[in-house]
């Protein structure tokens, strides 16, 4: 039976922290043994010091107890620092893996579900490991030790301790059963609410321009109120059980004190044991009391741990791939079926075509025809459910992305620039080669524009492009796509924000790419760009309606329009 991948990544990191956990457990053992100090000190005071009236004995006992308390405090501090280092080590071990999970979640959803939730969960899990709640788990295994000591004091002490522990454990179980479903639902709503909020903030301009704020705010508030209601119910129930647990513990400590007095009256124990039993019972019950009080945090941490495990299973680490020769730019698409992430029906169905090196292919089709899906599958962003998208004969997913990336240029429809300088953005945040940066900017027709900026290529940009207009951002993003020596350039609506000057620069860039035998895929509806295409691909309802040389396709469409007003039939000219 193979290893279950569900918990492999997180558990592997936890196993690497095993030594630290064992050391913390060792410190906990010594600390819990030293916890007997007040009990023993009380016994000695009642049974030795008071009876002998020896001040020197009292002084020595007090000095010894002071040294033990100092040692105990030091050990607890060391244990706390050890858990801090374990939490830090865990985050260091998992941070890159979890970052890639968040990245893939955004990638496979085209940014619609982009969220830092996975990284937030990892940080919160680290904070839980460094908090006081975890101490209860280290101290709980020592309850039988305290119970055994109480049996040594007197059997009735021992059985009272057993009954008290079972009673508090029952309260802990009730706390789990009543609060876990409420908190789980609240946490799930909080995660989805965070995603919705991020999307709303990203579309703040749309919300403001069309007066949608009150409607969006009302919907967000409804979700927020439901979360608060669920958390409030859980906190009310947990608070009731916490108060009941604390009251019960204090009552049991007083009860065992009364039991001790009864046994002392009948001379079955000494007066010292009467007090010591109450102290020891309180120590035995403390971990359960702490668990009940901090159970909300335990439930949240468990949910975060489970989410991380689930994401590690759904988005496994990329396997190391054998290096392939530098691509030339030949595509072969074989019976490809592509289902967008989260969808049930294919957006592309049975695509069959080839694109030769140096081809300039214009992609057309109505909204929902599959143009964007075609581009994402061609680039290896979305996988094919059936068939394959092959680059130079190899499945696009067989390529190592870091090795393939420099040979691919991509200008998406929604332009995003990153925090950093213009030169950093054009150089794709690798080592900046000034000559290549300037060459790419010149090809995109944006070199002169950049020079007119306050700091030229060193001008700092924010994620939204800062001082740049949408057209300027698009031209800098085009320069980024042209940086280096790409053999494939994909342009998705490259002129959507361009003025006439930008259109001319784009046309010159495409001609330059043609002269360099670069394969260019253009998704656009503007004839000024499509006139530069060698071939046209028209998609209709996820299938190839027609594909071939541009003039042949235009002639074919004209003949079809002349013959009838029917929809474009499937097929392609030979």
C-alpha atoms as one frame of an Amber mdcrd trajectory, in Angstrom:
protein
   0.000   0.000   0.000   1.552   3.302  -1.132   2.088   6.313   1.048  -0.944
   8.527   1.408   0.080  11.888  -0.055  -2.519  13.739   2.013  -0.188  14.523
   4.855   3.203  13.901   3.297   4.462  17.496   2.948   3.338  18.918   6.279
   4.128  15.730   8.168   7.567  15.533   6.569   8.304  19.006   7.911   6.952
  18.029  11.331   9.158  14.929  11.319  12.175  17.147  10.689  11.148  19.059
  13.825  10.836  15.799  15.773  14.045  16.380  17.714  12.787  19.721  18.971
   9.453  18.240  20.057  11.244  15.415  21.901  13.463  17.951  23.667  10.372
  19.972  24.647   8.792  16.751  25.947  11.942  16.075  27.966  11.818  19.534
  29.517   8.124  18.962  30.246   8.975  15.750  32.104  11.459  17.539  34.364
   9.089  20.497  34.843   6.209  18.221  35.855   8.400  16.345  38.320   9.465
  19.661  39.810   5.765  20.564  40.069   5.701  18.268  43.095   7.791  20.885
  44.933   4.906  22.835  46.542   3.281  19.567  47.621   6.463  18.251  49.228
   7.239  21.651  50.737   3.781  21.760  52.303   4.237  18.249  53.713   7.566
  19.170  55.280   6.183  22.367  56.797   3.207  20.638  58.440   4.831  17.360
  59.380   8.404  18.367  60.159   8.863  22.094  60.759   5.726  22.741  62.834
   6.246  19.656  64.975   9.969  20.307  65.588   9.693  24.129  65.606  13.120
  24.186  63.911  13.873  27.504  62.214  17.047  26.147  60.595  15.035  23.363
  58.934  12.528  25.938  57.690  15.367  28.083  56.289  17.036  25.171  54.475
  13.744  23.918  53.061  12.897  27.407  51.848  16.318  27.837  50.200  15.992
  24.460  48.448  12.470  25.282  47.250  13.650  28.683  45.994  16.424  27.014
  43.965  13.954  24.489  42.551  11.491  27.224  41.557  14.299  29.142  39.860
  15.283  26.006  37.960  11.676  25.311  37.033  11.163  28.843  35.740  14.353
  28.604  33.669  13.260  25.278  32.177   9.835  26.673  31.272  11.505  29.633
  29.543  13.834  27.290  27.643  10.861  25.118  26.636   9.015  28.176  25.367
  12.036  29.317  23.352  12.413  25.813  21.958   8.829  25.852  20.701   9.443
  29.268  19.136  12.393  27.797  17.218  10.297  24.785  16.199   7.586  27.088
  14.844  10.175  29.156  12.975  11.805  26.020  11.553   8.416  24.687  10.440
   7.597  27.902   8.590  11.044  27.981   6.949  10.638  24.368   5.806   7.146
  24.904   4.397   7.129  28.539   3.297   8.317  27.922  -0.272   5.989  24.946
  -0.711   3.004  26.887   0.630   3.881  29.928  -1.490   3.787  27.674  -4.573
   0.398  26.362  -3.441  -0.985  29.918  -3.243   0.614  30.645  -6.619  -0.941
  27.573  -8.258  -4.341  28.371  -6.788  -4.182  31.769  -8.450  -2.728  30.298
 -11.647  -5.348  27.597 -12.161  -8.163  30.022 -11.450  -6.673  32.819 -13.592
  -6.357  34.986 -10.488 -10.061  34.822  -9.642  -9.314  32.957  -6.394  -5.971
  34.591  -5.730  -5.452  34.664  -1.984  -2.724  34.439   0.623  -4.891  32.102
   2.731  -2.373  29.242   2.558   0.459  31.481   3.788  -1.819  32.961   6.460
  -2.640  29.437   7.656   1.048  28.546   7.898   1.812  31.685   9.898  -1.140
  31.067  12.236  -0.062  27.441  12.719   3.416  28.601  13.673   1.934  31.057
  16.176  -0.157  28.268  17.703   2.962  26.125  18.149   4.662  28.972  20.001
   1.661  29.770  22.220   0.804  28.557  25.709  -2.031  26.337  24.437   0.482
  23.721  23.306   1.883  23.389  26.845  -1.330  21.616  27.854  -0.575  18.824
  25.364   2.881  18.363  26.854   1.565  18.391  30.433  -1.530  16.204  29.908
   0.408  12.882  29.654   1.661  13.477  33.218  -1.792  13.342  34.770  -1.412
   9.573  35.531   1.838  10.391  37.333   0.043  12.808  39.688  -2.811  10.348
  40.145  -0.318   7.626  41.079   1.242   9.915  43.693  -2.229  10.592  45.103
  -2.891   6.858  45.361   0.346   6.670  47.378  -1.042   9.348  49.688  -4.327
   7.454  50.137  -6.549   5.275  47.858  -9.518   7.628  48.340  -7.346  10.500
  47.125  -6.467   8.499  44.020 -10.043   7.528  43.161 -11.230  11.090  43.726
  -8.588  12.277  41.275  -9.671   9.653  38.709 -13.317  10.732  39.027 -12.417
  14.410  38.734 -10.302  13.817  35.609 -13.051  11.779  33.948 -15.590  14.491
  34.731 -13.437  17.252  33.223 -12.601  15.075  30.203 -16.326  14.660  29.627
 -16.674  18.453  29.640 -13.784  18.702  27.161 -15.504  16.221  24.816 -18.787
  18.127  25.071 -16.872  21.322  24.314 -15.409  19.708  21.183 -18.736  18.338
  19.951 -20.652  21.575  20.450 -18.116  24.149  19.239 -16.262  22.358  16.420
 -19.115  22.377  13.833 -19.859  26.049  14.524 -16.233  27.134  14.284 -15.597
  24.967  11.209 -18.511  26.602   9.386 -17.408  30.066  10.531 -13.843  29.449
   9.343 -15.037  28.201   5.939 -17.213  31.300   5.545 -14.304  33.508   6.608
 -12.034  31.996   3.927 -14.606  32.449   1.147 -15.408  35.920   2.484 -11.736
  36.865   2.278 -11.654  35.815  -1.378 -14.778  37.851  -2.146 -13.405  40.867
  -0.295 -10.112  40.729  -2.219 -12.043  40.604  -5.481 -14.231  43.559  -4.449
 -11.195  45.644  -3.508  -9.559  44.785  -6.815 -12.639  46.130  -8.598 -12.963
  49.269  -6.468 -13.087  51.509  -9.548 -16.071  49.644 -10.972 -17.859  49.711
  -7.610 -17.263  53.433  -7.157 -18.104  54.480 -10.706 -21.469  52.712 -10.783
 -22.545  53.366  -7.197 -22.377  49.700  -6.172 -20.741  50.281  -2.786 -23.891
  49.975  -0.649 -24.958  46.772  -2.408 -21.508  45.210  -2.123 -21.196  46.397
   1.485 -24.579  44.915   2.381 -23.652  41.543   0.915 -20.280  41.566   2.702
 -21.962  42.602   5.961 -24.466  39.754   5.712 -21.617  37.249   5.449 -19.698
  38.977   8.236 -22.731  38.920  10.522 -23.226  35.206   9.935 -19.587  34.562
  10.827 -19.945  36.657  13.989 -23.151  34.805  14.884 -21.494  31.392  14.530
 -18.380  32.483  16.409 -20.545  34.097  19.083 -22.521  30.883  19.598 -19.323
  28.866  19.787 -17.749  31.350  22.221 -20.885  31.370  24.396 -20.915  27.593
  24.663 -17.164  27.396  25.153 -17.334  30.160  27.777 -20.073  28.333  29.670
 -18.090  25.092  29.679 -14.892  26.930  30.618 -16.599  28.589  33.588 -18.170
  25.268  34.580 -14.804  23.529  34.323 -13.058  26.150  36.451 -15.812  26.127
  39.052 -15.808  22.341  39.148 -12.037  22.220  39.550 -12.111  24.653  42.469
 -15.001  22.731  44.030 -13.147  19.422  43.694 -10.020  20.906  45.239 -12.084
  22.083  48.198 -13.882  18.733  48.307 -10.648  16.801  48.483  -9.508  19.201
  51.204 -12.609  18.199  53.163 -11.873  14.536  52.431  -8.337  15.077  53.721
  -9.677  16.645  56.924 -11.970  13.641  57.424  -9.044  11.230  56.915  -6.818
  13.307  59.211  -9.490  13.233  61.934  -9.453   9.462  61.728  -5.633   9.590
  61.693  -5.371   7.863  58.299  -3.194  10.703  56.923  -1.208  13.542  58.395
  -2.378  17.203  58.278   0.354  17.848  55.720  -1.142  15.300  53.326  -4.518
  16.985  53.729  -3.166  20.214  52.163  -0.832  18.424  49.743  -3.688  16.402
  48.232  -5.605  19.551  47.303  -2.545  21.126  45.687  -1.693  17.951  43.764
  -5.261  17.538  42.460  -5.221  21.107  41.175  -1.985  20.356  39.348  -3.404
  17.140  37.845  -6.506  18.928  36.543  -4.704  22.028  35.222  -3.913  20.656
  31.690  -7.569  19.736  31.080  -8.695  23.107  32.343  -6.216  24.810  30.011
  -7.331  22.671  27.049 -10.975  23.606  27.576 -10.107  27.305  27.889  -8.006
  27.304  24.702 -10.072  24.835  22.674 -11.199  27.460  20.173  -7.574  28.047
  19.214  -7.019  24.292  18.991  -9.957  23.899  16.584  -8.754  26.775  14.404
  -5.201  25.383  14.311  -6.526  21.936  13.410  -8.556  23.430  10.538  -5.472
  25.268   9.287  -3.427  22.074   9.465  -6.090  20.128   7.551  -6.397  22.829
   4.881  -2.642  22.806   4.316  -2.674  19.021   4.014  -5.576  19.096   1.571
  -3.896  21.726  -0.582  -0.657  19.739  -0.565  -2.619  16.771  -1.931  -4.555
  18.736  -4.533  -1.499  20.680  -5.711   1.479  18.311  -5.488   5.043  19.500
  -5.859   6.199  19.626  -9.465   8.383  16.665 -10.342  11.901  17.399 -11.532
  11.957  17.288 -15.329  14.758  16.371 -17.685  16.152  19.382 -19.554  15.075
  19.593 -23.192  16.792  21.397 -26.087  15.907  25.027 -26.596  12.498  25.247
 -28.297  12.154  26.454 -31.884   8.472  27.365 -31.820   6.625  24.528 -33.605
   3.241  23.611 -32.080   1.194  20.487 -32.676  -2.217  20.234 -31.012  -3.665
  16.723 -30.974  -7.329  16.057 -30.191  -7.081  18.477 -27.268  -9.907  18.765
 -24.779  -9.544  21.480 -22.127 -11.819  21.909 -19.117 -11.183  25.160 -17.209
 -10.481  24.688 -13.461 -13.741  24.533 -11.538 -15.833  23.922 -14.660 -17.559
  20.698 -15.671 -17.899  21.206 -19.413 -14.943  21.582 -21.801 -14.172  25.029
 -23.203 -12.149  23.406 -25.999 -13.210  20.099 -27.498 -11.236  18.049 -30.013
  -8.815  20.739 -31.220  -6.513  19.509 -34.002  -4.049  21.842 -35.731  -0.376
  22.679 -36.190   1.524  25.962 -36.014   4.927  26.156 -37.670   7.919  28.123
 -36.507   7.658  31.751 -37.573   3.902  31.628 -38.187   1.848  34.629 -37.178
  -1.564  33.261 -36.239  -4.582  35.445 -35.545  -7.198  33.894 -33.239 -10.817
  34.996 -33.625 -14.154  33.982 -32.205 -17.176  35.236 -30.331 -17.173  35.635
 -26.552 -17.088  32.197 -24.966 -15.694  30.586 -28.106 -12.606  29.397 -26.207
  -9.952  31.936 -27.254  -8.600  32.597 -23.753  -8.695  28.896 -22.898  -6.765
  28.163 -26.104  -4.046  30.641 -25.142  -3.754  29.336 -21.576  -3.557  25.729
 -22.708  -1.029  26.597 -25.431   1.215  28.206 -22.786   0.811  25.263 -20.409
  -1.124  27.260 -17.818  -4.167  24.969 -17.980  -3.708  21.243 -18.631  -5.497
  19.309 -21.356  -8.006  16.782 -20.034  -7.432  14.752 -23.206  -4.992  15.044
 -26.063  -1.950  17.303 -25.887  -0.488  20.676 -26.737   3.007  19.931 -28.010
   5.890  22.346 -28.384   8.627  20.966 -30.645   7.108  17.511 -30.218   7.090
  17.545 -26.390   3.958  18.004 -24.303   4.025  21.570 -23.013   3.826  20.161
 -19.458   7.002  18.119 -20.047   9.047  21.323 -20.128  10.709  22.727 -17.038
   8.986  26.081 -16.573  12.105  27.913 -15.398  14.017  26.665 -18.460  11.134
  27.318 -20.878  10.137  30.738 -19.490  12.910  32.813 -21.147  11.821  31.455
 -24.544   8.169  32.498 -24.068   6.723  35.992 -24.277   3.189  36.601 -23.034
   1.109  39.750 -23.045  -2.123  38.984 -21.138  -5.376  40.813 -21.642  -5.344
  42.112 -18.046  -2.046  43.927 -17.630  -0.255  43.572 -14.300   3.066  45.178
 -13.475   4.961  44.414 -10.276   6.553  46.406  -7.480   9.991  47.364  -8.713
  11.677  49.482 -11.352  10.692  49.556 -15.026  13.925  47.758 -15.896  13.123
  45.060 -13.325   9.678  44.592 -14.843  10.993  44.358 -18.408  13.786  41.957
 -17.344  11.193  39.772 -15.596  12.932  40.374 -12.230  15.975  38.368 -13.268
  19.455  39.776 -13.662  18.972  43.035 -15.568  20.865  43.109 -18.856  20.711
  46.813 -19.855  21.296  46.073 -23.540  18.477  43.516 -23.714  16.132  45.761
 -21.688  16.665  48.716 -24.041  16.325  46.485 -27.117  12.992  45.096 -25.856
  11.741  48.597 -25.053  12.733  49.809 -28.506  10.944  46.890 -30.166   7.815
  47.744 -28.164   8.164  51.418 -29.110   8.311  52.521 -25.490  12.006  53.464
 -25.138  11.490  57.198 -25.697   8.517  57.236 -23.347  10.583  55.622 -20.581
  13.408  58.127 -21.037  10.938  60.971 -20.422   9.973  59.548 -17.012  11.553
  61.173 -13.904  14.072  58.385 -13.344  13.966  56.680 -16.720  14.372  52.921
 -16.521  14.911  53.213 -12.747  11.423  54.670 -12.202   9.721  52.681  -9.466
   6.311  51.177 -10.185   3.621  49.846  -7.914   1.502  46.807  -8.689  -1.019
  49.024 -10.474   1.609  50.714 -12.644   1.911  53.871 -10.555   2.207  56.975
 -12.739   1.609  55.127 -16.016  -1.566  55.136 -18.080  -3.179  51.871 -19.139
  -1.701  52.208 -22.630   1.786  52.850 -21.246   1.481  49.848 -18.939   0.461
  47.719 -21.906   3.484  48.809 -23.926   5.881  48.116 -21.035   4.242  44.701
 -20.608   4.816  44.165 -24.352   8.503  44.986 -23.829   8.545  42.404 -21.030
   7.099  39.822 -23.427   9.776  40.668 -26.030  12.697  40.635 -23.558  15.520
  38.250 -24.359  15.138  35.971 -27.342  11.682  34.396 -27.138  10.791  31.873
 -29.831   7.063  32.099 -29.029   5.148  35.302 -28.293   1.465  35.206 -27.334
  -0.461  38.493 -27.450  -3.966  38.521 -25.968  -5.785  41.688 -27.091  -2.428
  43.514 -27.342  -3.937  46.759 -28.643  -6.926  47.064 -26.323  -5.477  50.158
 -24.608  -3.217  51.522 -27.327  -3.514  54.822 -29.190  -2.537  55.216 -32.836
   1.144  55.601 -32.012   1.006  52.470 -29.859  -0.745  50.559 -32.659   2.015
  51.486 -35.086   4.682  50.400 -32.565   2.863  47.092 -32.064   2.683  46.477
 -35.816   6.403  47.183 -36.156   7.152  44.794 -33.272   5.141  42.005 -34.926
   6.968  42.584 -38.233  10.283  42.442 -36.373   9.279  39.162 -34.736   8.326
  37.800 -38.143  11.776  38.640 -39.502  13.317  36.740 -36.574  11.149  33.636
 -37.289   9.382  33.970 -33.940   6.043  32.180 -33.635   3.384  34.775 -32.776
  -0.180  34.074 -31.585  -2.474  37.115 -31.602  -5.936  37.238 -30.062  -7.603
  40.374 -31.350 -10.601  41.758 -33.213  -8.840  44.713 -34.846  -8.052  44.340
 -38.524  -4.922  46.490 -38.201  -3.234  43.691 -36.259  -4.866  40.719 -37.966
  -3.754  42.021 -41.375  -0.238  41.070 -40.263  -1.210  37.434 -39.639  -0.111
  34.613 -41.945  -2.903  32.357 -40.717  -6.278  32.786 -39.070  -7.882  30.480
 -36.525 -11.592  30.932 -35.909 -13.052  29.181 -32.880 -16.743  28.511 -32.440
 -18.159  26.949 -29.253 -14.815  25.414 -28.333 -14.094  23.883 -31.730 -12.123
  24.867 -34.807 -14.545  26.513 -37.206 -11.881  27.296 -39.774  -8.073  27.463
 -39.819  -5.580  28.137 -42.558  -3.737  30.863 -44.505  -5.301  34.277 -43.934
  -6.384  34.962 -47.512  -7.801  31.430 -47.878  -9.787  31.817 -44.656 -11.154
  35.203 -45.727 -12.125  33.783 -49.138 -13.711  30.753 -47.459 -15.764  32.957
 -45.145 -16.859  35.171 -47.985 -18.031  32.122 -49.949 -19.919  30.809 -46.931
 -21.571  34.188 -46.389 -22.528  34.355 -50.042 -24.014  30.862 -50.025 -26.071
  31.186 -46.888 -26.600  33.025 -43.656 -25.951  29.876 -41.655 -23.360  29.575
 -38.925 -19.797  28.922 -39.949 -19.496  25.116 -40.437 -16.776  23.091 -38.794
 -13.829  22.344 -41.015 -10.844  24.107 -42.464  -9.536  24.831 -45.928  -6.717
  22.729 -47.214
